[in-house]
């Protein structure tokens, strides 16, 4: 706890949280077999992995874990990747050498056995749904900003931003709490670093 007369909130667009996989029942396996970040790469050694996504995180981990994991399958909804071209080329080369596999499609369901995730259902571009056995599912769909705990502070919010009462001091609806930078909104707001400094100085 901090004892203070004033609080300045300069939280940008909020805290970035991983975009989650929207499949019924998948949340029960988060942290045990479904992961949105890699904390300990050795955890996946000798495991059969499916890695979802087409950006740098997905391909970087696919390349890093190939050879250490029992098997690596990259699952992406299309054959067009956002990752660095060198990573894409390396991944395709490893697929040609049967060191990993690329499947175009998306997860549309799951199967469980003995309270564990045993298979995912993958619907391909051809509309056919196939079952894919796995030990672990790594999902890298990017990040999305969320307000986080600030949303529960009783502050007036407009389109996920804190509404400030005036542009003289950038105070929120709660006296003593000010908001500056991308976290705030008011008529004529410009999302520029310069504006953030200007607002902070006036506040």
C-alpha positions in Angstrom: 0.0 0.0 0.0 1.2 3.5 -0.8 -0.2 6.5 1.0 -0.5 9.3 -1.5 -2.7 12.3 -2.4 -2.3 11.9 -6.2 -2.0 9.1 -8.7 -0.9 9.5 -12.3 -1.9 6.7 -14.6 0.3 6.5 -17.6 -0.5 2.9 -18.6 -0.4 3.3 -22.4 -3.0 1.0 -24.1 -3.0 -1.3 -21.1 -1.2 -4.6 -20.3 -0.7 -7.0 -23.2 -2.2 -10.4 -22.8 -1.9 -13.4 -25.1 -4.7 -14.0 -27.6 -6.2 -17.3 -26.5 -7.5 -20.2 -28.5 -11.3 -20.1 -28.7 -12.2 -23.8 -28.5 -14.7 -25.2 -26.0 -13.0 -26.9 -23.0 -9.5 -25.9 -23.9 -9.1 -23.6 -20.8 -9.1 -26.6 -18.5 -5.6 -27.6 -19.9 -4.0 -24.1 -19.7 -0.6 -24.4 -17.9 -0.6 -28.2 -18.1 -0.8 -29.0 -21.8 -1.8 -25.7 -23.4 0.7 -22.9 -23.3 0.6 -19.3 -24.5 4.3 -18.6 -23.6 7.4 -20.7 -23.0 9.0 -20.3 -19.6 11.0 -23.5 -19.5 11.9 -25.0 -23.0 13.3 -28.2 -21.4 9.7 -29.0 -20.3 8.9 -29.9 -24.0 11.8 -32.2 -24.6 10.7 -35.6 -25.9 7.1 -34.4 -26.3 4.8 -34.4 -29.3 4.1 -30.7 -29.9 1.6 -28.8 -32.0 2.6 -25.1 -32.4 -0.2 -22.7 -33.6 0.5 -19.4 -35.3 2.3 -17.9 -38.2 4.4 -15.1 -36.6 7.9 -14.9 -35.2 7.1 -16.4 -31.8 5.5 -19.5 -33.4 8.3 -20.2 -35.8 11.1 -19.3 -33.4 9.9 -21.8 -30.9 9.2 -24.4 -33.6 12.8 -24.1 -34.9 14.2 -24.1 -31.3 12.3 -27.1 -30.2 12.7 -29.3 -33.3 15.2 -32.0 -32.6 14.6 -31.7 -28.8 10.9 -32.5 -28.9 9.8 -36.0 -30.1 7.8 -34.3 -32.9 6.9 -30.7 -34.0 3.9 -29.8 -36.1 3.3 -26.2 -37.1 -0.4 -25.4 -37.5 -1.3 -22.2 -39.3 -4.6 -21.1 -40.9 -3.0 -20.2 -44.2 0.2 -20.7 -46.2 1.3 -17.1 -45.7 3.5 -16.3 -42.7 4.1 -13.0 -40.8 7.5 -14.3 -39.4 10.9 -13.3 -40.7 11.5 -14.8 -44.2 14.6 -16.6 -43.1 12.6 -18.4 -40.4 9.9 -19.4 -42.8 12.5 -20.7 -45.3 14.2 -22.7 -42.5 10.9 -24.2 -41.3 10.0 -25.2 -44.9 13.4 -26.7 -45.4 13.0 -28.8 -42.2 9.6 -29.9 -43.4 11.2 -31.1 -46.6 13.7 -33.0 -44.5 10.9 -34.6 -42.4 12.3 -32.8 -39.3 9.0 -31.1 -38.6 5.6 -30.9 -40.3 3.4 -28.0 -41.5 -0.4 -28.3 -41.6 -2.7 -25.6 -43.0 -5.9 -25.4 -41.0 -7.2 -24.4 -37.6 -8.2 -26.0 -34.3 -11.9 -26.6 -34.1 -12.2 -29.0 -31.2 -10.5 -31.2 -28.7 -10.6 -34.8 -27.5 -9.6 -36.0 -24.0 -8.5 -39.3 -22.5 -8.1 -40.0 -18.8 -8.7 -36.2 -18.1 -5.8 -35.3 -20.4 -5.8 -33.6 -23.8 -5.1 -36.4 -26.2 -6.1 -35.0 -29.7 -7.1 -31.8 -31.4 -9.6 -31.6 -34.2 -8.1 -29.6 -37.1 -10.3 -28.3 -40.0 -8.3 -27.8 -43.1 -8.8 -25.4 -46.0 -10.6 -28.3 -47.8 -13.2 -28.3 -45.1 -12.2 -31.7 -43.9 -11.7 -32.1 -40.1 -8.9 -34.5 -39.0 -7.7 -35.6 -35.6 -4.2 -34.8 -34.5 -2.7 -36.6 -31.5 -0.4 -34.5 -29.3 1.1 -34.1 -25.8 1.3 -30.3 -25.7 -0.3 -27.4 -27.6 1.6 -24.1 -27.9 -0.4 -21.2 -29.1 1.1 -17.9 -30.4 -1.7 -15.8 -31.8 -0.1 -12.5 -30.7 -1.0 -10.1 -28.0 -4.0 -7.8 -27.3 -4.1 -4.9 -24.8 -6.4 -5.1 -21.8 -7.0 -2.4 -19.2 -6.4 -5.0 -16.4 -7.1 -4.0 -12.8 -7.5 -0.3 -13.8 -11.0 -1.3 -15.1 -12.1 -2.0 -11.5 -11.1 1.3 -9.9 -14.4 3.1 -10.4 -13.0 5.4 -13.1 -15.1 6.6 -16.0 -14.2 4.6 -19.0 -14.9 5.3 -22.7 -13.9 2.7 -25.3 -11.3 1.1 -23.0 -9.7 4.5 -22.2 -10.0 6.7 -19.1 -12.1 9.7 -19.6 -10.5 12.9 -18.3 -12.7 15.8 -17.2 -10.7 18.7 -18.6 -7.6 19.4 -20.6 -6.3 21.8 -18.0 -5.2 19.1 -15.5 -6.2 15.8 -17.0 -8.0 14.6 -13.9 -10.3 11.6 -14.0 -13.8 11.5 -12.4 -12.0 10.6 -9.1 -10.3 13.6 -7.6 -6.6 13.1 -7.2 -6.4 10.5 -10.0 -5.0 11.8 -13.3 -4.5 10.0 -16.6 -1.9 10.9 -19.2 -0.8 9.5 -22.5 -2.6 6.8 -24.6 -4.6 5.6 -21.6 -6.8 8.7 -21.6 -9.4 10.1 -23.9 -11.0 13.6 -24.4 -12.4 15.6 -27.3 -9.6 16.2 -29.8 -7.2 13.6 -28.3 -4.1 12.8 -30.4 -2.2 9.6 -29.6 1.3 11.0 -29.8 4.3 10.7 -27.5 4.6 14.5 -27.6 0.9 14.8 -26.4 1.7 12.4 -23.5 4.6 14.6 -22.3 2.4 17.7 -22.7 -0.5 16.1 -20.7 1.9 14.9 -17.9 3.4 18.4 -17.6 0.0 20.0 -17.3 -1.3 17.4 -14.9 
